[in-house]
Amino acid sequence: MNTCLKKIIYAILIIVIIFAAYKLINNKNTNNEEVLYPAINDELISELEEGKKTYLFDSEGVLNEYLAKTYPDSKFEVKDKKDSGNTIIYNISLADKDKDLELSLKQKEIELNKEKLNIWVVTDGKEITNK
């Protein structure tokens, strides 16, 4: 291969590496937290646009639905609720288990029918074993 072709290939590789690094850095700076529930995808957006799953606009509705799916046979009681605007931390007692839960819910902005709205999502959950 001639040296001119090698230089072009190296230049392209460098550009690709810089672009990939830029994307990684930007993704980390957006502080996108992992959403445990619900999965925000095109199917969910479609269901919301059709008027389904309206409980996602209410933090307690999301809490109840998440607990029903995660602990289907358990009865639970909210022991404490710390509300700081767009974040709520619930302390939950599972009546038939020897553990409590601490669940963090946050508002997540989505676009429905060209309008920006907030839904509640579960972003963190910790089980606390009672002794």
RODO-2510 file (C-alpha; in nm, 4 decimals, decimal comma):
residues 131
     n   res          X          Y          Z
     1     m     0,0000     0,0000     0,0000
     2     n     0,1235     0,3439    -0,0668
     3     t     0,1778     0,5912     0,2154
     4     c    -0,1013     0,8238     0,1046
     5     l    -0,3615     0,5472     0,1400
     6     k    -0,2243     0,4533     0,4842
     7     k    -0,2533     0,8147     0,6007
     8     i    -0,6153     0,8316     0,4851
     9     i    -0,7016     0,5091     0,6701
    10     y    -0,5319     0,6338     0,9886
    11     a    -0,7133     0,9662     0,9626
    12     i    -1,0478     0,7874     0,9290
    13     l    -0,9670     0,5649     1,2276
    14     i    -0,8749     0,8653     1,4407
    15     i    -1,1993     1,0422     1,3466
    16     v    -1,4042     0,7304     1,4364
    17     i    -1,2252     0,6943     1,7718
    18     i    -1,2772     1,0629     1,8565
    19     f    -1,6455     1,0391     1,7612
    20     a    -1,6941     0,7254     1,9763
    21     a    -1,5190     0,8891     2,2740
    22     y    -1,7349     1,2010     2,2344
    23     k    -2,0530     0,9899     2,2381
    24     l    -1,9417     0,8017     2,5506
    25     i    -1,8559     1,1224     2,7352
    26     n    -2,1872     1,2851     2,6419
    27     n    -2,3875     0,9814     2,7532
    28     k    -2,2188     0,9884     3,0950
    29     n    -2,2780     1,3619     3,1374
    30     t    -2,6526     1,3344     3,0781
    31     n    -2,6821     1,1390     3,4057
    32     n    -2,9320     0,8966     3,2583
    33     e    -3,0357     0,6778     3,5466
    34     e    -3,1430     0,3245     3,4918
    35     v    -3,5187     0,2921     3,5042
    36     l    -3,6360    -0,0229     3,6809
    37     y    -4,0031     0,0230     3,5928
    38     p    -4,1612     0,0845     3,3471
    39     a    -3,9428     0,0287     3,0448
    40     i    -3,9675     0,3497     2,8441
    41     n    -3,9947     0,2439     2,4826
    42     d    -4,2081     0,2987     2,1731
    43     e    -4,4691     0,0485     2,2944
    44     l    -4,5173     0,2373     2,6214
    45     i    -4,5421     0,5718     2,4403
    46     s    -4,8061     0,4252     2,2056
    47     e    -5,0086     0,2906     2,4972
    48     l    -4,9974     0,6278     2,6722
    49     e    -5,1033     0,8043     2,3526
    50     e    -5,4006     0,5638     2,3344
    51     g    -5,5015     0,6630     2,6877
    52     k    -5,3792     0,3422     2,8536
    53     k    -5,1584     0,3156     3,1646
    54     t    -5,2672     0,6503     3,3032
    55     y    -5,1469     0,5374     3,6478
    56     l    -4,7947     0,6340     3,5315
    57     f    -4,8847     0,9994     3,5909
    58     d    -4,9394     0,9262     3,9630
    59     s    -4,6495     0,8161     4,1860
    60     e    -4,8701     0,5954     4,4041
    61     g    -5,0151     0,4266     4,0963
    62     v    -4,6634     0,3424     3,9759
    63     l    -4,5689     0,2242     4,3256
    64     n    -4,8720    -0,0063     4,3465
    65     e    -4,8182    -0,1481     3,9978
    66     y    -4,4452    -0,2072     4,0552
    67     l    -4,5066    -0,3841     4,3864
    68     a    -4,7873    -0,5950     4,2373
    69     k    -4,5548    -0,7120     3,9580
    70     t    -4,2427    -0,7560     4,1728
    71     y    -4,4070    -0,9059     4,4839
    72     p    -4,7337    -1,0488     4,3469
    73     d    -4,8428    -1,2379     4,6589
    74     s    -4,7365    -0,9816     4,9192
    75     k    -4,9373    -0,7285     5,1110
    76     f    -4,7576    -0,4033     5,1743
    77     e    -4,7873    -0,0863     5,3745
    78     v    -4,6229     0,2521     5,3124
    79     k    -4,4293     0,3357     5,6303
    80     d    -4,2743     0,6634     5,5157
    81     k    -4,2761     0,8925     5,2137
    82     k    -4,0139     1,1611     5,1489
    83     d    -4,1226     1,3951     4,8704
    84     s    -3,8791     1,6426     4,7193
    85     g    -4,0641     1,7628     4,4106
    86     n    -3,9706     1,5371     4,1217
    87     t    -3,8298     1,2596     4,3461
    88     i    -4,0139     1,0526     4,6055
    89     i    -3,8581     0,7894     4,8306
    90     y    -4,1023     0,5365     4,9733
    91     n    -4,0259     0,3093     5,2697
    92     i    -4,2463     0,0036     5,2335
    93     s    -4,3176    -0,2764     5,4791
    94     l    -4,3955    -0,6133     5,3212
    95     a    -4,6415    -0,7679     5,5655
    96     d    -4,5749    -1,1348     5,4872
    97     k    -4,1975    -1,1136     5,4409
    98     d    -3,9147    -1,0335     5,6813
    99     k    -3,8027    -0,7338     5,4817
   100     d    -3,8793    -0,3744     5,4047
   101     l    -3,8205    -0,1896     5,0799
   102     e    -3,6893     0,1536     4,9975
   103     l    -3,8052     0,2594     4,6513
   104     s    -3,7044     0,5758     4,4685
   105     l    -3,9428     0,7188     4,2123
   106     k    -3,8586     1,0087     3,9832
   107     q    -4,0426     1,2038     3,7212
   108     k    -3,9197     1,1361     3,3694
   109     e    -4,0067     1,3657     3,0812
   110     i    -4,1525     1,2007     2,7720
   111     e    -4,3125     1,3359     2,4568
   112     l    -4,6727     1,2400     2,3840
   113     n    -4,8449     1,3762     2,0764
   114     k    -4,5804     1,6506     2,0464
   115     e    -4,6391     1,7554     2,4065
   116     k    -4,3839     1,7065     2,6855
   117     l    -4,5281     1,5358     2,9934
   118     n    -4,3845     1,3758     3,3065
   119     i    -4,4464     1,0190     3,4141
   120     w    -4,3292     0,8525     3,7337
   121     v    -4,0687     0,5761     3,7100
   122     v    -3,8982     0,3532     3,9661
   123     t    -3,5242     0,4259     3,9511
   124     d    -3,3914     0,2416     4,2552
   125     g    -3,5021    -0,0275     4,4946
   126     k    -3,3334    -0,1646     4,8054
   127     e    -3,4469    -0,4558     5,0180
   128     i    -3,3867    -0,4180     5,3908
   129     t    -3,3982    -0,7412     5,5916
   130     n    -3,5732    -0,7138     5,9270
   131     k    -3,4189    -0,8953     6,2223
***
